Amino acid sequence: MQSLYLRDDLEAAVCTGLPGAPVGDDDVFTAMSRLEGEVYRRAAGRSTSRVVIAGKAYFAKHHEGVGWPEIAKNLLSGKQPVLGARNEFEASRRLRAAGVPVPDVAAFGERGLNPARRRSFAFCDALDGYCSLEDIGHGWLATPPDINLKRALLAALGRLTAAIHARGVCHRDYYACHV
């Protein structure tokens, strides 16, 4: 089983010479899976990095399969296992269609029938020029902000969270560094 989605602008970049990406779904999947950039996070079987393709920045999330022990652990604890990048791809598309301001997915690929060994990737537009809530709050212990700023940020975060949950999405990685 294989799925491949490339947004029009990224497909054009791939077709006009993304390094190592000859035409054809199998070759594009492999080339996109191998793209690396500045690594932001690396864990067992997955990584997140910032890559630049044709002058445009993306955050690339690569999944290499979680293995049966991880699947069993999640199921036994009552959680739906995250088997790859498909959850993020579908959630982003659903939220954007509903007008929720989330990064757009520029590329998604998935390969493999075995859920424990399925490989996938998702490339989202980088949000250059934005500050995360973590960045904004850095140093607040030493220099607290104006109470009105804190209230405005809390209200905005509450509205965003309510909009995400109202669309049936549960963000399992919802930290200040991601908002």
Protein Blocks (a to p, Z undefined) as FASTA:
>chain_A
ZZddddfklmmmmmnopghiaghjklmmmmmmmpccddfbdcehiacddddeehiacddd
ddebjbjmlmmmmmmnopacdfbjklmmmmmmmmmmnopacdddfbdcdedjblmlcccd
ddddddehiacfklmmgoklmmccdfklmmmmmmmmmmmmmmmmmnopacfbbcfklZZ
